[in-house]
Amino acid sequence: MPITATHINYYHVCQRKLWLFHHGIRMEHTSDQVYEGKLTGELSYPDRAAKYTELVLPGGKIDYYDAKNAIVHEVKQSNKVEHAHIAQVKYYLYLLIQAGVEKPKGVIEYPKLREKEQVLWEQGDQEKVEQWIDRVKENIKMEHPPEVINSKICKSCSYHDFCYSE
């Protein structure tokens, strides 16, 4: 399985979640919050699919890509783990650069908050992203999942019941 944008996002949120996800333990389908986030993306921008392209690259699927302006649009429900959202978009930009796209940009949209975060490719980002990829690979090679992190974000995580059940 190739490293995906989801791996990069989870790497920045929780090492245990990353390991579980990679090893086929998927809990997103049981989460009301994940479902609500999907609906937010679909209902907030109903014409988006007609306006932008879905782009599949090795390692990632960009739902909304403005090919004319080389802009990745990523829709998120909340900005609680914004650093992970930025990392995910930086990974998309990395993939686009690897595919020969010049100067791609990203926009993270939080429709419920009526906010947008611009994400630009900056000097040093290639090294950062490649370090993230290496660290993801180290994580998924581990024999056992990392320990529970006991963070306030755990309460809204789709893996909460899995991690905290006796």
Beta strands, then each sheet from edge to edge (+ up, - down):
strand 1: 53-57
strand 2: 60-66
strand 3: 71-75
strand 4: 105-110
strand 5: 115-120
sheet 1: 1+ 2- 3+ 4+ 5-
end
